[in-house]
Amino acid sequence: MQGVKANKVEKSTVLDFKKDLLKVINKEVLIITDTVKTPKDGIVFLLGTIESNKKIAKLSNTKEINLSSKFPGSRGGLWAKLNSKKQSKVIVIAGSDVEGLQYSIYDYSHQILGVDPFEYWTRKLPEKNKKLDLFNFKNKIISPPLVPIMCYFENDVDELANYRGKLLEYDWESYTEMINSLVRIRYNSIQFFDMLGRPEFFVRPEYKKISPNYQVDVAYLDKMIDYAHLKGMKVQIDLSLGYQMKSLSIEESYCWSTYKDKWIEAWKYYFEKTPVGKADIFSLRPRHQVWDWEYNSNCGEDKTTVFNEVYKELDKLIDHYKPEAIKIAFCYHDGMEMFNGDFNPPKDWIVVWCDDGFGDFDYLPKSTKGYDFGTYMHAGFWKNHTVHNPYPKKVDTVMKKMFKDYGADKYCQVNGQNFRPFLLNLEAYSEVSNNPKEFDGERFYKSWTERYFSKDAAKHAVASMKVLHKTQVGRNGYVQHLWGIKKRPLIFLILL
C-alpha cells in the first residue's frame, strides 16, 4: 500500500518491490493506495513516508512507529511488524524521506527476499519459496549513511558504450541496469561524463577513424538524465569545457585572462541550451579545461590565481542558474598541491581529495582550511582497466583514516570504470561510507563471496582474490602503459 501522494521515485521503487516479491512468492501482488481500507486478509506492506502515506503518518502520530522527517533522518528508515486488530498482517517499510524509503525497501528485498542487487550482472536469481517467512526479521531502525552523497563516476565506460547498439553511445539496457544496481547499494548520484561527448571522441584520429561522423545525441542524453532522476539519483556534471556540445578552441583553453568571456559563454550555453542545466551537482577540476592534464598558461598566468578567479565566476553562474545545486571542487593530481598552497574555491564548495587510482593517497591535506571534505576513489583499474583488483581491506583502512583524520565524509565519488569487473569494491566503498563502525574488510570479503558461492568455495574465492590483489603491487595504470608503448619502438621477434 503506497501513499496517494507518492512521487515518481516512490512509485518506481514500489514497483521494483512488487517485481521482487513476485520472484519469490506464488501469490498475487497488488499495489493499492492509502485511500483504500486495509484489506482483511493477506499480508499488507505499508510503504512510504509520513508525508506521502497517511496511514504511516497516523502510525507515527500514535507512536506505534518511531518515524519523522528528523528521525532517523535523511536517507534513514525502518522496518516494523504490526499487530493488526484485523485479520490482515501488516509490515511497515518506511523512510524519513524518499531516499530512506528506497534503502529500506531495497534492504528488505536483499536481506529477506534474497534478491541480489547485482542480479542483472551476476545472473544470481532468487528461488521461489513457498515457506518464505516475510516476517522473519526484528523491528529495526535503518540509520542514515555517514556519507550523504555517494556518487558513481561513469568514466572510460567502453563496454557500456560499445556493448550493443550505436558506437560511442550509452547502451540503454546495460546503462539503466547499472543505475538500478547502484541505487540498491546506496549510491544516490551519478556523474555523466563520457557520453556528454568527451573530446577524444571527435578530436583524436583513433576515434575519428572508428566513428568519423560522431555526434553526441543530446536528446538521448536528456532521456538518460530523466531515467536517473526517476530512480532517485542526483545527476552530477563536471563543467569542464571540452564537450562536443560546445568546446573551447586550443588557443582559448590555454589563457583564461584573454578568453575569460569565451569560458563563461560556454558555461552559459551548457546551462541554457543543453540537458546539463537539469543536473543537481556541478563539479570542476582546477586543471586544463579540455584535456585531463595540468593547466599551463601560454600567456604568463599563475594557475592558482587563474583558478581562484575561475571558481568565483563559475560559482556566480551556478547560483544564478541552479541556486540549490551542490558544488564539488576536485583536487586532482596537481590540484592537491594547489590546495595545500593558495588555491581556495568559495567556501560553499565541497573539496574532494583524490586517490592515486588504486585506493591510496600520494598526497594528504596539510589542512582542510575549514571546508567540507570528501573523497574521490577508484573501485579499480588494472593495467588494462578491466581486470579486478579486489581490496576491501584497503577500503577499510584508507576510508576510515580519511573520515577520522580529515572529516572527509561529506561526499564520496567512486570511479567504477567498466562497472562489471569492479562490483566488489564498488559495494565495499558504499558499505564503509554507510557505516564505518560496522565495516570490516575481512568480514566483507567473506559475506560477499558467500553470496555467490558455497561457504567452502567462498574460502578459495577469497584466497584467489587476495593473490590477484598482491600481483598488482607496484603496478602502473593503463594510461601510463599506453604512453610507454607510444614512446617506445615496437620490436618483433620472428621465430623461423
C-alpha positions in Angstrom: 0.0 0.0 0.0 1.6 3.2 -1.2 0.6 6.8 -0.4 -1.7 8.6 -2.9 0.8 11.4 -2.6 3.8 9.2 -3.6 6.0 10.9 -6.1 7.5 9.2 -9.2 10.6 7.9 -7.4 8.5 6.3 -4.7 6.2 4.7 -7.3 9.2 3.4 -9.2 10.6 1.9 -6.0 7.3 0.3 -5.0 7.0 -1.2 -8.5 10.5 -2.7 -8.1 9.4 -4.2 -4.8 6.4 -5.7 -6.4 8.6 -7.3 -9.0 10.9 -8.6 -6.3 8.1 -10.2 -4.4 6.8 -11.9 -7.5 10.2 -13.5 -7.9 10.0 -15.4 -4.6 6.3 -16.0 -3.8 3.5 -17.7 -5.7 0.7 -15.3 -4.7 -0.9 -12.3 -6.3 0.7 -8.9 -5.5 -1.4 -5.8 -5.8 -0.4 -2.1 -5.5 -3.1 -0.1 -3.8 -3.1 3.4 -2.2 -3.8 4.6 1.3 -7.2 5.8 0.2 -8.4 2.1 0.3 -9.3 0.4 3.5 -6.7 -2.1 4.8 -7.6 -5.5 3.4 -8.9 -8.0 5.9 -6.8 -10.9 4.7 -3.3 -11.4 3.2 -0.2 -9.5 4.0 -0.1 -5.8 3.7 3.1 -3.7 3.2 2.7 -0.1 4.2 5.3 1.8 2.1 6.1 5.4 2.1 7.0 8.4 4.3 4.8 10.4 6.7 4.4 13.0 4.0 3.3 10.6 1.3 1.3 7.9 3.2 -1.4 9.0 5.6 -1.5 5.5 7.3 2.2 5.8 8.1 1.6 9.3 9.3 -1.1 8.1 11.6 1.1 5.3 13.0 3.8 7.9 13.7 1.3 10.2 15.4 0.0 7.4 17.7 3.7 6.4 18.5 3.1 2.9 17.0 6.2 3.5 15.0 9.1 5.9 15.7 9.5 7.9 12.5 9.6 11.5 11.5 11.4 13.6 9.0 14.1 14.1 11.6 14.3 10.6 12.9 16.1 8.5 11.9 16.9 11.3 9.5 17.5 11.9 5.8 18.2 8.6 4.0 17.1 6.7 7.0 14.1 4.5 7.6 12.6 1.5 9.4 11.1 -2.0 9.2 8.2 -2.7 11.6 5.7 -5.6 12.2 2.3 -4.5 13.5 -0.2 -6.5 15.5 -3.3 -5.6 13.5 -6.7 -5.9 15.1 -8.0 -7.1 11.7 -7.2 -10.3 10.1 -4.5 -8.9 7.8 -0.8 -8.9 8.8 1.0 -5.6 8.4 4.6 -4.8 7.7 5.7 -1.2 7.6 8.7 -0.3 5.4 9.1 3.5 5.6 11.6 6.3 5.4 12.2 9.7 6.8 12.4 10.8 3.2 12.1 9.2 -0.2 15.7 8.0 -0.2 15.3 6.5 3.2 12.2 4.6 1.9 14.2 3.4 -1.1 17.0 1.9 1.0 14.6 0.4 3.5 12.8 -1.4 0.6 15.9 -2.5 -1.2 17.5 -3.7 2.0 14.4 -5.8 2.7 14.5 -7.2 -0.9 18.1 -8.2 -0.4 18.1 -9.4 3.1 14.7 -11.0 3.5 13.7 -11.9 -0.1 17.2 -12.8 -1.3 17.2 -10.6 -4.3 20.8 -9.8 -5.4 21.3 -6.1 -6.1 23.6 -7.1 -9.0 21.1 -9.6 -10.4 21.4 -8.4 -13.9 25.2 -8.7 -13.9 25.6 -11.8 -11.8 22.6 -13.8 -13.0 22.1 -14.9 -9.4 18.3 -15.3 -9.2 16.3 -15.8 -6.1 14.2 -19.0 -5.8 10.5 -19.3 -5.4 10.0 -20.3 -1.8 6.6 -21.5 -0.5 7.9 -21.5 3.1 9.4 -18.0 2.9 8.5 -16.1 6.1 8.1 -12.4 5.2 8.0 -11.6 8.9 11.4 -13.2 9.6 13.0 -10.0 10.9 13.2 -7.9 14.0 11.8 -4.4 14.1 14.7 -2.1 13.3 15.7 1.4 12.6 17.8 1.9 9.5 20.2 4.7 10.3 21.2 7.2 7.6 24.6 6.6 5.9 27.5 8.6 7.3 28.3 10.0 3.8 25.3 11.8 2.5 26.3 11.7 -1.2 27.6 8.6 -2.9 28.3 9.3 -6.5 29.2 6.8 -9.2 31.6 8.3 -11.9 31.0 6.9 -15.4 34.4 7.2 -16.9 36.1 5.1 -19.6 32.9 3.1 -20.0 34.0 1.4 -23.2 32.0 -1.8 -22.5 28.8 0.1 -21.7 29.3 2.5 -24.6 30.1 -0.2 -27.2 28.3 -3.2 -25.7 25.5 -3.2 -28.3 23.8 -0.7 -30.5 25.4 2.5 -31.7 29.1 3.0 -31.2 30.2 5.5 -28.5 26.7 5.8 -27.1 25.2 4.6 -23.9 23.6 1.2 -24.3 20.2 1.8 -22.8 19.7 -1.6 -21.3 23.1 -2.1 -19.6 23.3 1.5 -18.5 19.9 1.7 -16.9 20.5 -1.7 -15.3 23.8 -0.2 -13.9 21.8 2.6 -12.4 19.3 0.2 -10.9 22.0 -1.8 -9.2 23.8 1.3 -7.9 20.6 2.6 -6.2 20.1 -0.7 -4.5 23.6 -0.4 -2.9 23.0 3.2 -1.7 24.6 5.2 -4.5 22.4 8.3 -4.8 24.1 10.2 -7.6 25.9 9.6 -10.9 28.3 11.7 -12.8 27.7 11.7 -16.5 30.9 12.2 -18.5 32.0 10.1 -21.4 28.7 10.4 -23.2 28.5 14.1 -22.9 30.8 13.9 -25.9 34.3 13.9 -24.4 37.0 15.5 -26.7 38.7 12.2 -27.6 35.6 11.1 -29.5 35.7 13.9 -32.0 39.3 15.1 -31.9 41.7 12.2 -31.7 42.5 10.4 -35.0 42.0 6.9 -33.5 38.4 7.7 -32.6 37.7 9.7 -35.8 38.8 6.6 -37.8 36.3 4.5 -35.9 33.4 7.0 -36.0 34.2 9.8 -38.5 30.7 11.3 -38.1 30.5 11.2 -34.4 27.8 13.4 -32.9 26.6 13.4 -29.3 22.9 12.6 -29.1 21.6 15.3 -26.9 18.0 14.1 -26.8 19.2 10.6 -25.8 21.4 12.2 -23.0 18.3 14.1 -21.8 16.3 10.8 -21.7 19.1 9.2 -19.7 19.2 12.0 -17.1 15.4 11.7 -16.7 15.8 7.9 -16.0 18.5 8.6 -13.4 16.1 11.1 -11.7 13.3 8.6 -11.9 15.4 6.1 -9.9 16.1 8.7 -7.2 19.6 9.6 -8.5 21.0 13.1 -8.4 22.9 13.8 -11.6 26.4 15.3 -11.5 28.1 17.1 -14.4 31.7 18.3 -14.4 31.7 21.7 -16.0 34.9 21.2 -18.0 34.8 22.9 -21.4 35.8 20.1 -23.8 32.4 18.5 -24.6 31.3 18.4 -28.2 28.1 20.3 -27.3 30.4 23.4 -27.1 34.1 23.2 -26.7 36.9 25.8 -26.2 39.4 26.0 -29.0 43.0 25.1 -28.3 44.0 28.7 -28.1 41.1 29.7 -25.8 41.8 26.8 -23.5 45.3 28.0 -22.5 44.6 31.6 -21.5 41.9 32.5 -19.0 42.7 36.1 -18.8 42.4 36.7 -22.5 39.5 34.4 -23.2 37.5 34.6 -20.0 34.4 35.7 -21.9 34.7 32.5 -24.0 34.8 30.3 -21.0 31.8 32.0 -19.4 29.9 31.9 -22.7 30.5 28.1 -22.9 29.2 27.6 -19.4 26.1 29.7 -20.1 25.5 27.6 -23.2 25.6 24.4 -21.1 23.1 25.8 -18.7 20.7 27.4 -21.2 20.9 25.1 -24.3 21.7 21.6 -23.1 20.4 19.0 -20.6 23.4 20.0 -18.3 21.0 22.5 -16.8 19.0 19.6 -15.3 21.9 18.4 -13.2 21.8 18.6 -9.4 25.5 18.6 -8.7 28.2 20.6 -10.5 31.9 19.9 -10.3 35.2 21.2 -11.7 38.9 20.3 -11.5 41.5 23.1 -11.4 43.2 21.7 -14.5 43.1 22.2 -18.2 39.5 22.5 -19.2 39.6 20.4 -22.4 42.2 17.7 -21.7 42.9 15.9 -18.4 46.3 17.4 -17.7 47.8 20.3 -15.8 46.9 23.8 -16.8 50.0 25.5 -18.2 49.1 29.0 -19.3 50.5 30.2 -22.6 50.0 33.9 -21.6 52.1 34.0 -18.4 49.4 33.3 -15.8 49.8 31.7 -12.4 47.5 28.7 -12.4 46.4 29.1 -8.8 45.5 32.7 -9.4 43.6 31.6 -12.5 41.5 29.0 -10.8 40.7 31.2 -7.7 39.1 33.5 -10.3 37.6 30.7 -12.3 35.8 29.2 -9.3 34.5 32.6 -8.2 33.0 33.2 -11.7 31.6 29.7 -12.0 30.1 30.0 -8.5 28.1 33.0 -9.5 26.8 31.3 -12.6 25.7 28.2 -10.7 24.0 30.3 -8.1 22.2 32.1 -10.9 21.0 29.1 -12.9 20.7 26.4 -10.2 21.0 28.0 -6.7 20.0 24.8 -4.9 22.8 22.8 -6.6 25.7 21.1 -4.8 29.2 22.2 -5.8 32.2 20.0 -5.9 35.9 21.1 -6.2 38.0 18.1 -7.2 41.6 18.4 -6.1 43.0 16.0 -8.6 46.8 15.5 -9.2 48.3 19.0 -9.1 45.1 20.3 -7.7 46.1 18.8 -4.3 49.4 20.7 -4.4 47.5 23.8 -5.3 45.0 23.4 -2.4 48.0 22.8 0.0 49.1 26.2 -1.3 46.9 29.2 -2.1 44.1 27.6 -4.1 40.8 28.5 -2.3 37.4 27.9 -4.0 34.4 29.6 -2.5 33.5 28.2 0.9 30.2 26.6 -0.2 32.1 24.1 -2.4 32.9 20.7 -1.1 36.6 20.0 -1.5 37.2 16.4 -2.7 40.6 14.7 -2.2 41.6 12.3 -4.9 43.3 8.9 -4.6 46.1 7.7 -6.8 43.9 5.5 -8.9 44.5 2.4 -6.7 42.8 3.3 -3.4 45.8 5.1 -1.8 46.7 8.7 -1.5 50.0 10.1 -2.8 49.3 13.4 -1.1 47.4 14.4 2.0 45.9 17.7 3.0 48.1 20.0 5.2 44.8 21.4 6.4 41.1 21.2 5.4 41.0 25.0 5.8 37.5 24.8 7.2 36.0 23.3 4.0 33.5 20.4 3.9 35.7 17.5 2.7 35.1 14.4 0.6 37.0 11.7 -1.4 37.3 10.6 -5.0 38.2 6.9 -5.1 38.7 4.2 -7.8 36.9 0.9 -7.5 39.8 -0.2 -9.6 41.6 -0.3 -12.8 44.5 -2.5 -13.5 46.9 -2.4 -16.5 44.0 -2.7 -18.9 41.3 -1.4 -16.5 39.1 -4.4 -17.0 40.9 -6.8 -14.5 39.6 -6.7 -11.0 41.8 -5.6 -8.1 39.8 -6.6 -5.0 40.9 -4.7 -2.0 38.2 -4.4 0.7 40.8 -4.4 3.5 42.4 -1.3 1.9 38.9 0.3 1.5 38.5 -0.4 5.3 41.7 1.2 6.5 42.1 4.1 4.0 38.5 5.4 4.1 38.3 5.2 7.9 41.5 7.2 8.1 40.1 9.9 5.7 36.9 10.1 7.8 38.8 10.3 11.1 41.7 12.5 10.3 40.2 14.9 7.7 36.4 14.7 8.2 36.2 13.6 4.6 32.7 12.3 4.9 30.6 14.8 3.2 30.8 13.2 -0.3 32.3 10.2 -1.9 32.7 9.6 -5.6 33.8 6.2 -6.9 35.1 5.6 -10.4 34.0 2.1 -11.5 35.5 2.2 -15.0 33.6 -0.6 -16.9 31.5 -1.3 -13.8 31.0 -5.1 -14.0 34.6 -6.1 -13.2 34.6 -3.9 -10.0 31.4 -4.9 -8.3 33.1 -6.0 -5.1 35.0 -2.7 -4.5 32.0 -0.6 -5.6 29.9 -2.2 -2.8 32.7 -2.1 -0.3 33.1 1.7 -0.7 29.3 2.1 -0.3 29.3 -0.1 2.8 32.2 1.7 4.6 30.6 5.1 3.7 27.3 3.8 5.1 28.5 2.6 8.5 32.3 2.7 9.0 32.0 1.4 12.6 30.4 -1.8 11.4 32.5 -2.3 8.2 35.3 -4.8 8.4 37.2 -5.6 5.2 37.9 -9.2 6.0 34.3 -9.8 7.1 33.1 -8.1 3.9 35.3 -10.5 1.8 33.6 -13.4 3.5 30.0 -12.2 3.3 30.3 -11.0 -0.3 31.8 -14.2 -1.7 29.3 -16.4 0.3 26.5 -14.6 -1.5 27.7 -16.2 -4.8 29.5 -19.4 -3.7 29.1 -22.1 -1.1 31.0 -21.4 2.2 33.7 -23.8 1.2 34.1 -22.4 -2.3 34.0 -18.9 -0.9 37.2 -19.5 1.1 39.0 -20.3 -2.2 37.5 -17.3 -3.9 38.8 -15.0 -1.2 42.2 -16.6 -1.4 42.4 -16.2 -5.1 41.2 -12.5 -4.9 44.0 -11.8 -2.3 46.6 -13.3 -4.7 45.2 -11.2 -7.5 45.5 -8.1 -5.3 49.1 -8.9 -4.4 50.1 -9.3 -8.0 49.3 -5.6 -8.6 51.7 -4.1 -6.1 53.9 -1.6 -7.8 51.8 -1.6 -10.9 51.1 1.4 -13.2 47.8 2.3 -14.7 46.8 1.6 -18.3 47.3 5.3 -19.3 50.9 5.1 -18.3 51.4 1.9 -20.1 49.8 3.2 -23.3 52.1 6.2 -23.1 55.1 4.0 -22.7 54.0 1.9 -25.7 53.6 5.0 -27.8 57.1 6.3 -26.8 59.0 3.0 -27.3 59.6 1.5 -30.8 58.0 -1.9 -31.2 60.4 -4.8 -31.7 59.1 -8.0 -33.3 60.9 -11.3 -32.8 60.1 -13.7 -35.6 60.9 -17.4 -35.0 61.6 -19.3 -38.1 
